[in-house]
Amino acid sequence: MHNEFQPNGQTWEERATLDGLNSVLDPSNISIKNNLIDIIHKAAIQNVLKGKKIDNILDFGCGTGRLANLLANFGNNYYGIDITPEMVSAAKKYISQPRRHFFCFDGKTIPVEINNMDIIVSVLVLQHFKKVSDLKDIAKEFLRVSSNNGICVYIEQVGKKRDEKKFIDAFNEAGFTLCELKTVRRGRSISSWLTSKINNQESTKWITVLKMLNNIEVNFPPLTETYEEKIFVFKRIDKYCLK
Ligand SMILES: C[S@@+](CC[C@H](N)C(=O)[O-])C[C@H]1O[C@@H](n2cnc3c(N)ncnc32)[C@H](O)[C@@H]1O
């Protein structure tokens, strides 16, 4: 695989062999941290997509198919694509239902029909693009495959080391306009700290408490320097829509 798409630490191939959510979220998960992140991501996506019923939905960097069941609810056809064969095999094994299609590809040229995806979703993928030129190229690919009224929704970690502006600039330059930008979770926050102290046995009741705490935290300035996970929602700029 191209090195420019590998994360720091373990490779995507190595991560694909980890248990459950550890393969696609924090590989060194503590306690119920990944369960909480999973719930927060799904709630944020659900909130943006609620009420939409469309034809084709693309999950860019689908990993082991964590979001496939949720996303398939909004579209007639779900397409999950990923650069790592081991991730795609795991996704195929767990999510083998009709109207779900999984492909492995080169990470650059999206293998679906031009102008055909009504919604493109991507979670924790673009932040691993090391070169701004690759980010700009993939934003152009998103535009090429998105339908006239297509929207594009992604969640990425931003902060001092990862400037959110680079995501916005790349997508503006490609022909998208930002409609919504919201914090969904704060790293190194009280809820993250509390998560690490919780005994797995009691996870269900704690998840409710932690979700509430997270909702409060995202609305206040951070107490310490931290990173944030933000949801970005873009639509096509009209002049790029084919008549
Ligand atoms: C942190 S995981 C997230 C997986 C999934 N989106 C989720 O949230 O469960 C990142 C995934 O992005 C994939 N990936 C990395 N670079 C990619 C690229 N250029 N194109 C498509 N997928 C890529 C990796 O193989 C990995 O499966």
The ligand as an ORCA input file, in Angstrom:
! r2SCAN-3c Opt
* xyz 0 1
  C      -9.533      4.642     11.354
  S     -10.120      3.540     10.135
  C     -11.824      4.054     10.024
  C     -12.699      3.062      9.318
  C     -14.174      3.447      9.233
  N     -14.338      4.677      8.495
  C     -14.774      3.611     10.610
  O     -14.937      4.761     11.050
  O     -15.062      2.587     11.229
  C      -9.443      4.241      8.646
  C      -9.665      3.387      7.403
  O      -9.271      4.179      6.265
  C      -8.661      3.339      5.313
  N      -7.874      4.200      4.414
  C      -6.698      4.807      4.628
  N      -6.331      5.535      3.553
  C      -7.318      5.390      2.648
  C      -7.538      5.895      1.331
  N      -6.678      6.709      0.722
  N      -8.670      5.543      0.696
  C      -9.571      4.735      1.294
  N      -9.418      4.210      2.512
  C      -8.301      4.535      3.188
  C      -7.868      2.354      6.161
  O      -7.566      1.176      5.460
  C      -8.826      2.111      7.324
  O      -9.674      1.028      7.068
*
